[in-house]
Amino acid sequence: MEYIISDRLQGVKGSIIRELFKLMKDPNIISFGGGNPSAETFPVEDIARITSEAFEKNPIGMLQYGLSEGYDPLRETMKAHLTKNEGFDFTDNELFIVSGGQQAADLTAKVFLNEADVIITEEPSFIGCMNTFRSYNAKLVGVPMRPDGMDIDKLEAALKANPDAKLLYIIPNFQNPTGYTTSAEKRKAIYKLARQYGVMILEDNPYGEIRFAGNPIPAIKTLDTDGRVVYAGSFSKTMAPAFRLGFIVFNRALIPRMTVAKQCTDVHSTVLFQHICHEYMTTRDYKGHIAQTCELYGKKAALMLGEMKKRFHKGVVFNKPEGGLFVMAFLPEGMDSTPFVEEGIRRGVATIPGVAFVVDQSRPNNGFRLNYSTPTDEQIVRGVEILGKLTHEYLG
Ligand SMILES: Cc1ncc(COP(=O)(O)O)c(C=O)c1O
């Protein structure tokens, strides 16, 4: 059978990262390639207990269809959490529970995008959401990332050059893949430009709670006075990614559209896991759990960055992330990191080449992403030593 694949999926290549997942099964490979949370952070016993209690007390409730908007107690808990801790205002906004941050991007695309619409994205950016946008036949336009967020002049130039742009895609905290955080000034500037040029913003914040240094910066959503910001959050890094749970915050005027989009996609997110999330957040030490997660990642990041500083050739530059799971290192301008990454894998250390995270994947890219949440301390030391040696061979 010769299948005729839709135009929408023709141009979407599989994620290089998910391909690399296969390599990680080789026990001899030290993987800095993934983006998984550390297994140490999963509150396994509490989750097991809450699950068995749920089936004792309300088995039918756990197995029956749920509401498309999400499990009400969890929605209310999240709204209170975001109001208290992040300064959100739900007078004009609503929150739905969705099946991961990835689905928040998918629903936003489904609600707003027409064929060939332009999305302006940070570059590099998260491959999963870029592929979601590609699957809607959107045209991606990249704006280079700086350590304090998008290059604002280049953003304005992109908005001028694409007057019909629909959406601006921003990962404000500990961005995937760079680890960069957008400054308060740039968040204001981005919102102002979005208003001026009439584009929506998708603010994707799966890592915001995983801050181990510096001070939190208010979300762009808290600046939103005209309902142009859709905000996405995730339970993947704070609870467990296999729950496939996240949330989306948007102006109330969009409730009917978001409801239909969710219904068309998967009807509702898993009731059992929503119940577990809610119970965990309201009856266990959620704050302590997040603090422990941040402490663990802070230690791992410090170890990796310290080793990189010691072992990497001085021509390789990188910044210090204040949270999240990643750091991106850059070979000198003009060099291509893909052969470097391939040689690293041959020598037993996996990283992800920068080309995976850009709009035009045919152009060479000098960055490579390292993850510090999953490797052990010994693997971090050994893996950076191997990569460090390679940087010296490459840069002489
Ligand atoms: C920036 C960004 N957005 C969204 C997601 C998707 O997360 P989820 O597991 O909640 O679908 C990820 C996951 O790595 C991510 O890095």
PDBQT file of the ligand as one rigid body, heavy atoms in Angstrom, charges set to zero:
ROOT
HETATM    1  C1  LIG A 401       9.401  23.960  26.933  1.00  0.00    +0.000 C 
HETATM    2  C2  LIG A 401       8.563  22.752  27.074  1.00  0.00    +0.000 A 
HETATM    3  N1  LIG A 401       7.243  22.845  26.866  1.00  0.00    +0.000 NA
HETATM    4  C3  LIG A 401       6.443  21.781  26.983  1.00  0.00    +0.000 A 
HETATM    5  C4  LIG A 401       6.955  20.558  27.319  1.00  0.00    +0.000 A 
HETATM    6  C5  LIG A 401       6.006  19.389  27.364  1.00  0.00    +0.000 C 
HETATM    7  O1  LIG A 401       5.857  18.924  28.632  1.00  0.00    +0.000 OA
HETATM    8  P1  LIG A 401       4.696  17.944  29.049  1.00  0.00    +0.000 P 
HETATM    9  O2  LIG A 401       5.366  16.717  29.558  1.00  0.00    +0.000 OA
HETATM   10  O3  LIG A 401       3.960  18.696  30.125  1.00  0.00    +0.000 OA
HETATM   11  O4  LIG A 401       3.821  17.698  27.869  1.00  0.00    +0.000 OA
HETATM   12  C6  LIG A 401       8.317  20.390  27.553  1.00  0.00    +0.000 A 
HETATM   13  C7  LIG A 401       8.880  19.078  27.897  1.00  0.00    +0.000 C 
HETATM   14  O5  LIG A 401      10.026  18.813  27.914  1.00  0.00    +0.000 OA
HETATM   15  C8  LIG A 401       9.140  21.527  27.413  1.00  0.00    +0.000 A 
HETATM   16  O6  LIG A 401      10.470  21.453  27.596  1.00  0.00    +0.000 OA
ENDROOT
TORSDOF 0
